[in-house]
Each structure stands twice: as C-alpha cells, then as structure tokens.
Amino acid sequence: MCDKESTSDLKSKGKQFRQNDYSDNPLVLPKSVAEKQRLQIDKLMRHPEKPVYIPDRPKDRKSREPPEFVRDVMGSSAGAGSGEFHVYRGYRRREYGRQMYIQNKAEQEEQAKDFQKKLEENKSKAEEKTTKKRNKRMKKKQKMFERKKQKLEGAEGNECEMNTEEVKEQDLSETGDDDAEENCFLIGGR
C-alpha cells in the first residue's frame, strides 16, 4: 500500500517515475569489472530499440612542428634567470615528445610493412600448398580413371576370350567330349 501511495505522490508532483525500472531491478553494486559490464549490458538490452552511442577510435595526436625561428634562445649562460629554466623545460619536453611521436610513427609503419609482407608470404605458401594438393588429387583421379579404363578394356578382352571359349565349348559339347566342364561353376554365371 505504501508503494501505491508513493507512486501516486510522485506522479502528482510531476516527477517522472517508471515503475518497471525500479520494481524489477533492485539496486545492485558491482563487485568486479565483469559484473559492472554485465549490468551495463543488461541496461542496454532493457530498451533494444533505443540507439546506442559508440564512440570513434581516438585519433593519434600529432605533435606540433618544430618552430622555424626561436626568439628566446637559451643557453647555459650564467645570466639566465630562474624563470627561464621552466621555459627551457617546456621546450625540451615538447621537442622530446615530437621526437617520440616521429619514432613511434616510423615503428608503426615498419610494423605495418612487416605485417603486409608476412600476409603475402602466408598467402603464397597457402597457394603453393593448395596447388600441390590439387595436383596430387588430379594425379590420383587420373590414375583411377586409367585403372577403370584398363579394367574395361580388360573386361572387353575377357569377354572376347570368353566368347571364344564358349564357342570352343559348344564345339566340344557337340562332339560329346566335354562332360566334365558342364558341371563346373563359372563366376558371373552362364
């Protein structure tokens, strides 16, 4: 009863209140990163029709170009004031950052080249392997075809031999000398 009164009070005061958001899901404090991610996914899946903002990848920061003309040239002179040291540190930090950016970019380009080279090598190896296996399959298929062809030719030759044998048997049976061969069984039937 307290629940109904509180919701009606909130509605009457003009505050937005979504009953299904609070009554179904009690407050849960995540104890681990995985649990936090699970809660975020659950929250997103509660309203699947709502669009989700996915940020773009952060772009690499490009450091400033080195100054072409430096007005405040500093050296290791004894007349430099104490405030100039901090300005010098800023220049030095920016220059080191610029050099690190150039080195990192060169390394990334080198890694990208190596990666592309490795991909090409793997692709060529895979193509060679595939070609070798294809040739092996074709060779095996050709041998099987030749064997079948030989069997067919052999079978045709055997049929010719069998036909000549049958003719001889008929001749012998007419003469009556072949009583023993009539009782033998032939494979393939007669």
N, C-alpha and C positions, 0 to 999 in steps of 0.2 A: 504494500500500500504506500509505503514511503517512496518507492520507486516511481509510482504513477504520479504522485504529488510533485516530486522533484522534476520530472519531465514536463509536467504541465506548467510548473513555475518557470522553467527555463523557456518554454515556448511562449508563455505570456509576456515574459520580459524582452522577447525579441532576440534572444541569443540562439545561435544555430546549435542544434543538437541532433546528432544522428544516433538513434538508438542502436542500430545494428552494429555500429563501430565499437561501441563501448560494452554492450552486454555480451557479445560473442567472444571478445578477446580481452581478457583481463590484462592488467599491466604486468609485463614481463621484463625483467632486467637481464640483458645478455651477460653470460659469464665467460664467453670466449668469442673469438673473432668469427668462428664458423656459425655460432648461434646468432650473432649480430647479422651476418649475411642472410641466414635463414629467415630472420624476422623481416629484413628488408625485402626479400623476395616474396614473402607472404603478403606484405603490404602492397607490393606492386601487383600481385595476382588477385588481390581483392577486387580491383577495378581494371579488368583487362582491356576495356575499351578506351581507357584514358591513355593518351600518348606519353611516352617516356622520353625524357631528355637524355641523350647520350652525347657527352662532350667529344669534340675532336681531339686527335692526338696533339700534345703540346709540340709546338714548333721549336726547332733549335734556335737558341739565342745567338744572334750574330753580334760579335763584339764590334766596338767602334773601330773605325780605321785609324791608323796612327796619324797624329797631327803632322801636317806638312811643315808648318812653321811653329816652333815653340818659342813663345815670347819670354817665358820665365825660365831661362836656362839656369840650372843649378849645378853646382859642382861641389867639390869638397874643399870649399874655401872657408877660412876662419871667420869671415864676416857674415856668414849666413845666420839669420835669426832663428830663434827656437820654433817659430810658427812655420817656417819653411820646411822643416823636417816632415811635417804631416802632409804637406802638399806633395813633397817628393815621394812619400809612401803611397799616396793615391796614384800618382803617375806610374810608379813601379808596379803596383797591384794591377792597374788596368793593362799595362804592357804585358805582364806575365799571363794575365787572363787571355789576352789576344793571342799570344803565342801558343797557349794551351789549346785554344779553340782551333787554331790552324793545324796543330799536331793531331788533335782528335779527328778533325775532318779528313786529314790525309790518311790516318789509320782506318777510318770508316770506308773511305774509297778503296783502300788496299784490300780490306776485308771483303768488300763487295766484289772486287775483281777476282779475288781468290775463290769466293763462293760461286761466281758465274763459271769460272774455269773448272771448278770441281763438278758443277752441274753438267757441263759439257762433257767432261771425262766420263761421268757416270752414265750419261745418255749414250755416248759412243760405245762404252763397254756393254751396256744393256742391248744396244742394237747389234753388236757383234755376237753376243751370246744368243740372241733371238735368231739371227741369221744362221748361226751354226746349228742350232736345234732344228730350224726349219729345213735346212739342207739334209740333216740326219733323218728327219721324218720323211722327206721326199724320197731319199735314197731307199729307206725301208719300204715305203709304199711301192716304189718302182720294182724292188726285189720281189715283193709279194705278187705284184702284177705279172712279173716274168714267171714266177713259180706256177701261178694259176694257168698262164698261157702254156707252159710246158706240160702241166698236168692234162690240160685239154687236148693238146697235141698228142700227148702220150696216150690219153684215153681214146682218141680217134684212131691212133695207131693200133692200140689194143683191140678196138672194135674191128679194125680191118683184119688183124690176126685171128680174132675170134670168129669172124665170118669165114675166113679160110679154113679154120679148124672145124667149124660147123659143116662146111662143105665136105671136108675130108671125112668127118664122122658119118655124114649122110651116105657118102660113097661106101664107107666101111660097113654101115648098117645094111646097106643094100646087098652087100656081099655076105653079111652074116658073121663076120669075124669079130665084131666089136660088142660082144655081150657083156664084158666086164666094165666097160666105160659107161654103160647105161645106168648102172647102179650108183655111180659116184655123184656126189652133190657138187654143184657149182655155186660159187658165191655170186650173187646178183641174179640168180635164177635163170632158168631156161624156158 
